[in-house]
């Protein structure tokens, strides 16, 4: 939900800037049609940046890895008791 609010805030700010630039004629009208394209490209770059930051800060959980390995071993034992060949290396 926080990301939606950030994106909507950014959208409102860019829209206000765009309308302001159109009304004050700071930017020639021939260039103002490019502003929405710049906004979409900027939003895409922001999204890629957030994915990259999320991947760099992705936590590693060694305790959970040990628990997962134990669960896998228990599942293999259970399946072997039921007569299923799991085909793993032990």
PyMOL CGO cylinders between C-alpha atoms (Angstrom):
from pymol import cmd
from pymol.cgo import CYLINDER

trace = [
    CYLINDER, 0.00, 0.00, 0.00, 2.90, 2.36, 0.69, 0.3, 1, 1, 1, 1, 1, 1,
    CYLINDER, 2.90, 2.36, 0.69, 4.17, 2.02, -2.89, 0.3, 1, 1, 1, 1, 1, 1,
    CYLINDER, 4.17, 2.02, -2.89, 0.76, 2.91, -4.31, 0.3, 1, 1, 1, 1, 1, 1,
    CYLINDER, 0.76, 2.91, -4.31, 0.70, 6.09, -2.24, 0.3, 1, 1, 1, 1, 1, 1,
    CYLINDER, 0.70, 6.09, -2.24, 4.23, 6.96, -3.37, 0.3, 1, 1, 1, 1, 1, 1,
    CYLINDER, 4.23, 6.96, -3.37, 3.34, 6.38, -7.02, 0.3, 1, 1, 1, 1, 1, 1,
    CYLINDER, 3.34, 6.38, -7.02, 0.11, 8.37, -6.78, 0.3, 1, 1, 1, 1, 1, 1,
    CYLINDER, 0.11, 8.37, -6.78, 1.92, 11.22, -5.03, 0.3, 1, 1, 1, 1, 1, 1,
    CYLINDER, 1.92, 11.22, -5.03, 4.54, 11.23, -7.76, 0.3, 1, 1, 1, 1, 1, 1,
    CYLINDER, 4.54, 11.23, -7.76, 1.81, 11.14, -10.42, 0.3, 1, 1, 1, 1, 1, 1,
    CYLINDER, 1.81, 11.14, -10.42, 0.01, 14.13, -8.88, 0.3, 1, 1, 1, 1, 1, 1,
    CYLINDER, 0.01, 14.13, -8.88, 3.26, 16.08, -8.53, 0.3, 1, 1, 1, 1, 1, 1,
    CYLINDER, 3.26, 16.08, -8.53, 4.28, 15.41, -12.15, 0.3, 1, 1, 1, 1, 1, 1,
    CYLINDER, 4.28, 15.41, -12.15, 0.78, 16.26, -13.38, 0.3, 1, 1, 1, 1, 1, 1,
    CYLINDER, 0.78, 16.26, -13.38, 0.80, 19.53, -11.43, 0.3, 1, 1, 1, 1, 1, 1,
    CYLINDER, 0.80, 19.53, -11.43, 4.22, 20.37, -12.84, 0.3, 1, 1, 1, 1, 1, 1,
    CYLINDER, 4.22, 20.37, -12.84, 3.10, 19.52, -16.36, 0.3, 1, 1, 1, 1, 1, 1,
    CYLINDER, 3.10, 19.52, -16.36, -0.04, 21.64, -16.11, 0.3, 1, 1, 1, 1, 1, 1,
    CYLINDER, -0.04, 21.64, -16.11, 1.96, 24.48, -14.59, 0.3, 1, 1, 1, 1, 1, 1,
    CYLINDER, 1.96, 24.48, -14.59, 4.50, 24.35, -17.39, 0.3, 1, 1, 1, 1, 1, 1,
    CYLINDER, 4.50, 24.35, -17.39, 1.71, 24.31, -19.98, 0.3, 1, 1, 1, 1, 1, 1,
    CYLINDER, 1.71, 24.31, -19.98, 0.01, 27.35, -18.48, 0.3, 1, 1, 1, 1, 1, 1,
    CYLINDER, 0.01, 27.35, -18.48, 3.14, 29.44, -17.97, 0.3, 1, 1, 1, 1, 1, 1,
    CYLINDER, 3.14, 29.44, -17.97, 4.58, 28.57, -21.39, 0.3, 1, 1, 1, 1, 1, 1,
    CYLINDER, 4.58, 28.57, -21.39, 8.06, 27.99, -19.97, 0.3, 1, 1, 1, 1, 1, 1,
    CYLINDER, 8.06, 27.99, -19.97, 8.45, 25.00, -22.23, 0.3, 1, 1, 1, 1, 1, 1,
    CYLINDER, 8.45, 25.00, -22.23, 7.41, 25.39, -25.88, 0.3, 1, 1, 1, 1, 1, 1,
    CYLINDER, 7.41, 25.39, -25.88, 4.17, 23.56, -26.73, 0.3, 1, 1, 1, 1, 1, 1,
    CYLINDER, 4.17, 23.56, -26.73, 6.05, 21.45, -29.25, 0.3, 1, 1, 1, 1, 1, 1,
    CYLINDER, 6.05, 21.45, -29.25, 7.99, 19.82, -26.37, 0.3, 1, 1, 1, 1, 1, 1,
    CYLINDER, 7.99, 19.82, -26.37, 5.22, 19.43, -23.82, 0.3, 1, 1, 1, 1, 1, 1,
    CYLINDER, 5.22, 19.43, -23.82, 3.84, 16.27, -25.41, 0.3, 1, 1, 1, 1, 1, 1,
    CYLINDER, 3.84, 16.27, -25.41, 7.09, 14.55, -24.42, 0.3, 1, 1, 1, 1, 1, 1,
    CYLINDER, 7.09, 14.55, -24.42, 6.52, 15.10, -20.69, 0.3, 1, 1, 1, 1, 1, 1,
    CYLINDER, 6.52, 15.10, -20.69, 4.16, 12.12, -20.22, 0.3, 1, 1, 1, 1, 1, 1,
    CYLINDER, 4.16, 12.12, -20.22, 6.68, 9.91, -22.02, 0.3, 1, 1, 1, 1, 1, 1,
    CYLINDER, 6.68, 9.91, -22.02, 9.43, 11.17, -19.70, 0.3, 1, 1, 1, 1, 1, 1,
    CYLINDER, 9.43, 11.17, -19.70, 7.16, 10.42, -16.76, 0.3, 1, 1, 1, 1, 1, 1,
    CYLINDER, 7.16, 10.42, -16.76, 6.53, 6.85, -17.90, 0.3, 1, 1, 1, 1, 1, 1,
    CYLINDER, 6.53, 6.85, -17.90, 10.24, 6.26, -18.48, 0.3, 1, 1, 1, 1, 1, 1,
    CYLINDER, 10.24, 6.26, -18.48, 11.05, 7.77, -15.07, 0.3, 1, 1, 1, 1, 1, 1,
    CYLINDER, 11.05, 7.77, -15.07, 8.44, 5.56, -13.41, 0.3, 1, 1, 1, 1, 1, 1,
    CYLINDER, 8.44, 5.56, -13.41, 9.96, 2.51, -15.10, 0.3, 1, 1, 1, 1, 1, 1,
    CYLINDER, 9.96, 2.51, -15.10, 13.44, 3.50, -13.92, 0.3, 1, 1, 1, 1, 1, 1,
    CYLINDER, 13.44, 3.50, -13.92, 12.09, 3.98, -10.41, 0.3, 1, 1, 1, 1, 1, 1,
    CYLINDER, 12.09, 3.98, -10.41, 10.52, 0.51, -10.52, 0.3, 1, 1, 1, 1, 1, 1,
    CYLINDER, 10.52, 0.51, -10.52, 13.77, -1.08, -11.69, 0.3, 1, 1, 1, 1, 1, 1,
    CYLINDER, 13.77, -1.08, -11.69, 15.68, 0.77, -8.99, 0.3, 1, 1, 1, 1, 1, 1,
    CYLINDER, 15.68, 0.77, -8.99, 13.29, -0.51, -6.30, 0.3, 1, 1, 1, 1, 1, 1,
    CYLINDER, 13.29, -0.51, -6.30, 13.62, -4.09, -7.59, 0.3, 1, 1, 1, 1, 1, 1,
    CYLINDER, 13.62, -4.09, -7.59, 17.42, -3.75, -7.58, 0.3, 1, 1, 1, 1, 1, 1,
    CYLINDER, 17.42, -3.75, -7.58, 17.49, -2.33, -4.06, 0.3, 1, 1, 1, 1, 1, 1,
    CYLINDER, 17.49, -2.33, -4.06, 15.14, -5.08, -2.89, 0.3, 1, 1, 1, 1, 1, 1,
    CYLINDER, 15.14, -5.08, -2.89, 17.41, -7.74, -4.38, 0.3, 1, 1, 1, 1, 1, 1,
    CYLINDER, 17.41, -7.74, -4.38, 20.51, -6.23, -2.80, 0.3, 1, 1, 1, 1, 1, 1,
    CYLINDER, 20.51, -6.23, -2.80, 18.85, -6.13, 0.61, 0.3, 1, 1, 1, 1, 1, 1,
    CYLINDER, 18.85, -6.13, 0.61, 17.26, -9.57, 0.33, 0.3, 1, 1, 1, 1, 1, 1,
    CYLINDER, 17.26, -9.57, 0.33, 17.85, -11.26, 3.67, 0.3, 1, 1, 1, 1, 1, 1,
    CYLINDER, 17.85, -11.26, 3.67, 19.51, -14.62, 3.98, 0.3, 1, 1, 1, 1, 1, 1,
    CYLINDER, 19.51, -14.62, 3.98, 18.09, -16.91, 6.61, 0.3, 1, 1, 1, 1, 1, 1,
    CYLINDER, 18.09, -16.91, 6.61, 20.55, -19.66, 7.57, 0.3, 1, 1, 1, 1, 1, 1,
    CYLINDER, 20.55, -19.66, 7.57, 18.25, -20.92, 10.33, 0.3, 1, 1, 1, 1, 1, 1,
    CYLINDER, 18.25, -20.92, 10.33, 15.41, -21.34, 7.87, 0.3, 1, 1, 1, 1, 1, 1,
    CYLINDER, 15.41, -21.34, 7.87, 17.72, -23.16, 5.45, 0.3, 1, 1, 1, 1, 1, 1,
    CYLINDER, 17.72, -23.16, 5.45, 18.57, -25.70, 8.17, 0.3, 1, 1, 1, 1, 1, 1,
    CYLINDER, 18.57, -25.70, 8.17, 14.88, -26.17, 8.98, 0.3, 1, 1, 1, 1, 1, 1,
    CYLINDER, 14.88, -26.17, 8.98, 14.11, -26.64, 5.29, 0.3, 1, 1, 1, 1, 1, 1,
    CYLINDER, 14.11, -26.64, 5.29, 16.80, -29.31, 4.97, 0.3, 1, 1, 1, 1, 1, 1,
    CYLINDER, 16.80, -29.31, 4.97, 15.33, -31.09, 8.01, 0.3, 1, 1, 1, 1, 1, 1,
    CYLINDER, 15.33, -31.09, 8.01, 11.85, -30.96, 6.47, 0.3, 1, 1, 1, 1, 1, 1,
    CYLINDER, 11.85, -30.96, 6.47, 13.21, -32.40, 3.22, 0.3, 1, 1, 1, 1, 1, 1,
    CYLINDER, 13.21, -32.40, 3.22, 14.90, -35.24, 5.10, 0.3, 1, 1, 1, 1, 1, 1,
    CYLINDER, 14.90, -35.24, 5.10, 11.68, -35.99, 7.01, 0.3, 1, 1, 1, 1, 1, 1,
    CYLINDER, 11.68, -35.99, 7.01, 9.67, -35.99, 3.79, 0.3, 1, 1, 1, 1, 1, 1,
    CYLINDER, 9.67, -35.99, 3.79, 12.13, -38.36, 2.14, 0.3, 1, 1, 1, 1, 1, 1,
    CYLINDER, 12.13, -38.36, 2.14, 11.96, -40.74, 5.11, 0.3, 1, 1, 1, 1, 1, 1,
    CYLINDER, 11.96, -40.74, 5.11, 8.16, -40.61, 5.09, 0.3, 1, 1, 1, 1, 1, 1,
    CYLINDER, 8.16, -40.61, 5.09, 8.01, -41.35, 1.37, 0.3, 1, 1, 1, 1, 1, 1,
    CYLINDER, 8.01, -41.35, 1.37, 10.53, -44.20, 1.69, 0.3, 1, 1, 1, 1, 1, 1,
    CYLINDER, 10.53, -44.20, 1.69, 8.33, -45.75, 4.40, 0.3, 1, 1, 1, 1, 1, 1,
    CYLINDER, 8.33, -45.75, 4.40, 5.41, -45.57, 1.97, 0.3, 1, 1, 1, 1, 1, 1,
    CYLINDER, 5.41, -45.57, 1.97, 7.47, -47.29, -0.73, 0.3, 1, 1, 1, 1, 1, 1,
    CYLINDER, 7.47, -47.29, -0.73, 8.10, -44.29, -2.94, 0.3, 1, 1, 1, 1, 1, 1,
    CYLINDER, 8.10, -44.29, -2.94, 11.53, -44.01, -4.56, 0.3, 1, 1, 1, 1, 1, 1,
    CYLINDER, 11.53, -44.01, -4.56, 12.65, -40.42, -4.09, 0.3, 1, 1, 1, 1, 1, 1,
    CYLINDER, 12.65, -40.42, -4.09, 15.86, -40.91, -6.08, 0.3, 1, 1, 1, 1, 1, 1,
    CYLINDER, 15.86, -40.91, -6.08, 17.92, -38.47, -4.01, 0.3, 1, 1, 1, 1, 1, 1,
    CYLINDER, 17.92, -38.47, -4.01, 21.51, -38.79, -2.85, 0.3, 1, 1, 1, 1, 1, 1,
    CYLINDER, 21.51, -38.79, -2.85, 21.80, -39.64, 0.85, 0.3, 1, 1, 1, 1, 1, 1,
]
cmd.load_cgo(trace, "trace")
